Amino acid sequence: MESNTPLLQPQEYGTDSNTPLLQSQEVVEGQSDEPTESLSKRKEVFLFTVILGSQFVSSTIDTFLFPFFSKEATRKGLNQSEVGLVFSSFEVSRFLCSLLVGKLISRLALRNWCLAGSAVTTLSCISFGLASYGPSAMFLPMCMTLRMTAGAGSSALTVAGTTMLLKVSSFKVGTVTGLAEMIIGASYASGPMIGSAIYMFQKKSQRRISFNS
């Protein structure tokens, strides 16, 4: 008597009789990328404050030079085209390095990327302030090099910081990206005002020193 149903039907099942083995392996492998511990609400707020605050500072350095750098650069012999190259070098470096950081971000811990980006950006800003004391012939290459270095550090901080927030926080993706874009917009809006205030304060301090002397 023939039967239309085969006696043996080979199926690959995992520990659950209703779940195929291959599917259960994919689920287990997919869970390895998720954070092992959930952060408390206070730690999440603190993490958001630190990372978004760092991104605000790193993006502000791109625009706080706008009010006064052109005037100071012309004293060093730069024309308007060269001043534009100094300004655009930051964004060009940020554009290129963002692609590279996104490709290599899995090689290091996200915390190390954030620390490295913050350190590079800070040292580049300090060195940029000292570039005016160098020779006039080297002023343009020094400014462009330091601005490109600052752009690289800023891109590392932004990419790694946003990735960390998306990975460990319980907020929705739209909330995280919206806050990140809001911080970047606020930094570009407040950067020229901060630069103008610092420049005016520095000029007033020089006048007081020269008057007292």
Disulfide bonds with the S-S distance in Angstrom:
none
